[in-house]
Amino acid sequence: KQWYQRRVRATCKPCKAGTFQSLPGKTSFEECEAGFFSDDKSSECTACPVGTKAEQKGSEKCVQCDEGHYQKDRGQSICLGCQAGTFSKAKGSDTCTACP
């Protein structure tokens, strides 16, 4: 769990969700890149799992891909639309299925 301190005589503060600090003794934190997220007090960001995305820097969580979309890779900022002739009827899909 990581903390940072901005002012002299101030107490150290925990990094907020969506940010991290990997080194002790720092005076600031860094935002997670798009496609990654972090909980509060994190020392690193975590890649979004397959079937999810984090569109913006500083994300606190990943969001499942909507129906008709998918994401087969970890650490992504967008979900892809299913190609013509395929579908995904569940949120959080990592693939599309060919129409019967």
Secondary structure, DSSP 8 states (H G I E B T S, - for coil): --EE--STT---EE--TTEE--STT-S--EE--TTEE--TT-SS-EE--TTEE--STT-SS-EE--TTEE--SSS-S--EE--TTEE--STT-SS-EE--
